[in-house]
Amino acid sequence: MKPTAKLGLLCTLGILLCGSGYEVASQPTGNPQDQMICLKIHSNDAITSVKKDLVESLHPEMSGKQIITMNSLLFHGDEIKREGTTLLIPFTLNDRGSQIDFQAIVKCSDLNNIEYAKL
């Protein structure tokens, strides 16, 4: 096979691979049902779930060995965002006199599936 034919074949193959990669990357991520559920979730239900998790479970990454109480939490309900299949719920933890901002990341299809990130 001539070198120019090999080059042409490689270029064509490369273009096909790039095109298929773009097609896969442009597909929406997440379950469409999760996205529909997110539209129906009321933010107060998600906040209640986060409050319950924070008060009933230990979170040493937030407050060391101290128990988190309802009085030490301030939720910023007007700043809640929907992002894909999750709700982002910002809150402030008053820990021994210092205020630390966190964000709860709640999966819409399971309000008990919660992760936390320090802001």
N, C-alpha and C positions, 0 to 999 in steps of 0.2 A: 504494500500500500504506500502511496506517495506521502511524503511529509505534509503537504498541504491538505490532503484528504484527512489525515489523522488530526491535524489542527482543527479543521472544520467540524469533524465528528466530536472532538473534545469540547469545542465551543458550544455546539448544539446541546450536548449532554449537560454542560454547565448551566446553560440557560434554562433547561427543563428542571434541573435540581433547584435552582433559585426560585423559579416560578412555583414549584410545589411547596417549597419551604415558606414562601410568602402566603400561599393559600392556607397552610396549616396555622401559621402565626396570626392570620387575620380572623380566625374563627373565635367567636366569643367564648370566654372561659366561664366556668361555673355552670351549675345546673339551672336551666331556665325556670324550673319550679321554685328553686331557692330565691331567684330574683323576684318572682311573683309573690312569694311569702313575705319578702322584705317590704314590699309595698303595703302589705296588710298589717304588719306589726306596728303596734302603737309604741312610741318611745317610752311611755310610762311603764309598760310591761317589761321592757328591756332594763330600765333603771331598777325596777323592783328585783329582777333576777340578779343584777350586779350587786345591789345592796345585800341581798341574802347571801351571796357567795362570799363577799368581803367579810361579813360579820360572822358567818358560820364556819369558815375555813381559815386556817392559818396562811398568811402570806408573808413569809420572812423577807422576801425581796423588797417589800414595801415598808414594813414596820418592825423588822427584826423579830423578836420573840413576843412583842406586845400584841395583844388582841385589838383588832380594829372595832370601834364602836360606831353606832349611827351618828353620835354627836361629833365624831372626828371627820365626817364625810360631808363634802359640799359638791353636789352635782350641778353641772352647767347645762341644764336641759335645753336652753335656747341655742346651744352650739353642737347638738347631736347631728351627725352626718350619716347618710347612707352611702356605702361604697361597695358596689357589686352585691355580694350576698352577705355583707356584714353591716352592723351598725357600729359607729365609732362614738363612744360616750365619754366625754372629758369630765374629770372630777378632780377635786383637791382633797388631799389627805392632810389633816392637821396632826402632825406627829411630834409630840413633846415640844410644842411651841413653834415648830417650823412648818411651813406649808409647802407641800410637794405636789406638783401637778402630774396626773396620770391620765391614761386613756384606756378604757375598757373596749376590747374588740369582741363583739358579740355576733355569733353566727345566727342569722335569721331563722334558719330551719331548726335550730336547737338553742334556745335561750340559756341553757346551762353550759354551753360550749363557749367559755370566756377566756380570753388572754388579756394580759395587761402590759402596757408599755409606759415607761416614764417619759414625760414630755420635757 
